[in-house]
């Protein structure tokens, strides 16, 4: 299964590497949004179970993965920048759904609060409405390591905190990836951690209140950093939100074991395609609710990946 790849120019400011897994029988397109430190490769398992039902689009942030060689390495980007990139890509690839993981949820909520007309549903994985104490401790511990570019300590920190429920093989892959990142990627993550720690805790709740499409929040039962309980704080602010907790699973959900992979797949597809015969995720209703590639002129290259 080889994707079509492209380098997409965003506002003449960023050049974004994208992968599109085409399904000729699919009627809908879903775009996937990475978490911090991650690249398109982190969604390998997710693509395998989405591709039979959707066209699937992935992309790397300007500072990461295969976007990195095409962008100025010293430029730091904010959550608002990431949201703008997502909004533009939604239009370019004619996406109908969004799926985000971990800190990709921040840019996704900011983007969806602007009510892009194409998007029908969104899934927010491993994200919460507030920075709880375990997450704050993790971010504060990471700041010094990122500032000094201590690759070994950063890799160990992630595997001992949000990644502690990953199987050993995935921990090794995680450590190898994180410890090989460029210095400007560490500067970007340092800026990101700082931004998160300093911002208003109500920021994401306000975004959720402005979103007018169905949302599904998926969290792991064992995830103390973006806990299911903290995710459910969105219920009072988002009029169409649902929640699903994946049992015996931590922050990395479908990457952690086969049962988690099956349960995450069931939750996603049951929400996005409720008529497919899959189990629908249980919903939590708020008690007082508030409230295909298109325009290709800026696509610089388009090629089918070679075997």
N, C-alpha and C positions, 0 to 999 in steps of 0.2 A: 504494500500500500504506500505509494509515493505521492507526495503532495505537489501541487503547483506552487511555485514560490515567486515572490515579487519583492522588490524594494519600492516602497510607497513614500512619496514625498508629502509631508504634512505641513501645509502652510509655509513652504519653503524654509522651514526651520528644522524639521526632523526628517530623517529617512528611516523608515520602519520596515524591518524584515517581516514578511508574512508567509504563512503556509496555509494553503487551502486544500482540504481533502474533499474532493467532489464526489457526490453521489447522484447519478443521473435520475434516480427514482425519488429523491428527497424533494419535498415541497418547502422545507424551511432550512434556514441557515443559522447556525449558532456560532458566536464568537467567544473565545475563552481568554480570560484575563489572569495573568500570572501573579503569584505572590512575590514578596521581596526575595532577592537573590536568585530567583528562578528564571528559566528560559522555556521556550516551547517544548523542550525535551521532557519537562516535568509532567506534561499532560499526556504522555505516551499511552498509559493505560486508559485514560478517560477517552481519548480519541477512538480507541478500539471498540468501545461499546456505544459511542455516539454516532460514529460514521455509518453504521447500517441504517440509521434513521434520519440523519441530517447531513447537509453540507457543513463541514467544520472548519473554522478559521482560527488560527493561532498567530501570535505575534510576539516579538521581543521588544521590550522598552528600549529607548535610544541608547542607553548606556550598557546594555546587556546583550549576551548571545550574539546572534548574527546581524543584529542592528549595529552593534558596537563599532565595527570598522568604518561605517558610513557616517558617523557623527563625531562632532568635536568632543574630545574626551574630558575637557575641563568644565563643560556646561552641566550644572546641577539642575534637576527638574523637580517640581513640586507635585503634590497630589492634584492640584488644579491643571497642571500641564498634562499629567497622565489622563485626567478626565477628558481634556480637549482632544488628545490623541485618540482615545476610545470613541468619542462622538464622531470624529471624522472617519474613522475606520468603519463604524457602523453604517455610515452612508455609503462608503466606497464598496463594501462587500454586500450591501443590502441585507444586513443581519436582522433576523426576527427575534432571536433570543440571545441573552448574555449569561455566561457562567463564569464566576470569579472564584478565586481561591485565596484564602488568607488575606494579606494586605492588599491584594488586588481588589478586595471588596470596598476599600476606601474610594479609589478612583471610580469604581463602578457606581457606587451610591451617588457620588458627586455628579457623574454623568447622567444617571437616570433621573435625578432631581430636576434636570433641564427638560425632561419629558421628550426624548427623541421619538418622533412619530412612528418609526419603523418597529420599535421594540414592543413585543407582545407580553413576554414573561422574562423573569430573571431569576437565577439561582445564585445565592451568596453562600459560599462554603467557608467554614472555619473563620468566621468573623463575628464580632460582638459589638454591642452598642456602647460599651465603655472600656476604658483601660483599667482592668482590675489589678490587684496587688501583684499576683504572679507575673502578669504581663509587664507591669511597670518595673519589677525587679529585673526581668529579662532584658528590657530595653536599656535600663540604666547600666546594667552589667556590660552590655554590648558597646556602649558609647566609647569607653576608654580603649577597648580592644580594636574597634574600628578606627579610632583616631590615630593609633599607633600602627595600624595595618598589621596587627598580630594575627596572621592567618590561622595558625594552629589553635590559638585560644578561641577565635570566632567559630571555627569548625567544631571544636569540642563543646562550646556553649550551646550551639544550636542542637547538636545531637543529644545533649543532656537535658534539654528543656523541651521546646516544642517538638523535637524529633525523637524524644526518648522512647516512644512506642513503635518506631520503625523497626523492621527486621534488620539483622546485622548487615546483610548485603546492601540494603538501601542506605544504611548509616555510612558505610564505606564510600558509596557513590556520592552521598551528600557531602561528606568530609572532603573528598577529592575535589569536588566541584567548588566548594566554598573556599578552600585553601589555595585554589589556583586563580582566583579572581584578580583582575587588575586593580591597581591602587585607586583609580578614579571610581571604580565600583564600590570600594570601601568608603570613599568620600561621599558618594551618593547615599549609601546606606546610613552613614553617620548623620547626614543632613536629614534623611527620612526619619530616623529614630528621634532626633531632636524635635522635628516638626510634630511628630505624634505626641511626644511628652508635653509639649508646650501648648497645644491647641485646646480649644473649648471642648469639654466632654460632651456637650449637647450637639456638637457639629453633625454627627451621623444620624442622630434622632431627627434633627431638622430636615436632613436630606430625605429620610424615609417618609416623613410627613408630606413631602412634596411629590412623592412618586405615585403615579396613578395606574400602575399595572400590578398584576399578581407577582409577589415575591415569595421564594422559598429559601429559608435559612436552614442550612445543614451543618450540624456540629457533632463532634465526637463526644461520647459519654465520658471519656477519661480526659478530655482536653480541659485543663485548668486555666489555660491562657486565653482562649476565646470560648468560654463555657456556654453550654446550651442555655443555662439560666440567664446569663448576660445577653445572649442573642435575643431571648424572648422579651427583653425590655423594648424591643421594636414594636411589640404587639399594640401598645397604646398609641402609637404614632402612625403606623402604616395600616391603611384600611383594608388591604388585601393580602396580608402576609400569612404564611404558613410556616410551620417548623417541623423539622425531623431530626431526631437524635439517633446517631448510629451507635449501637451498643458495642461495648468492649473495644472502643476505638479512641485514639487520641486525635491530635491536631491534623495529621496527614490523611485521615479518612481512607479512601480506597487504596492507598499505597501500603497500608499497614498489614493486612492479611486478607485471605480470600473471602471470608464472611463479610468483612467490611466492604470489599469491592462489590460483592453481590448486593448488599443492602444500600450502598450509595447509588449504584446503578438503578435499583428499583425505585429509590426516592426521586432521583432525577427524571427518569422516564415516566414515572407515574404522575409527576407534576407537569412536565412539558407535553406529554402525550397521554392524557388521562383515558382516552378511548382505546389504548393499545392492549388492554387486558392486564397490565401490570398493577401492582398494589399502589394505591394512592397514599401519599403521605398524610398523616394526621394534621389537622389544622388547629391553630389556636387563634380564636377570634378576639379582636380588641374589644374591651368593654366600653370604651368611649373614643371611637376613632376620630381623628382629625381629617381632618380631611381624607446576476446577480452582480457581480461587480458593477458598480455604477460609476459614472463620471471618471472614466479611466485616464483622463488627460494627464494626471500627475503620477501615474504608475510608470516608473522609470524602466523596469525590466520585468518581463514575465516569461518564465521558462518552466518546463516540466522537469522535475528532478530526474537525473539519470540513475539507473540501477547501481 
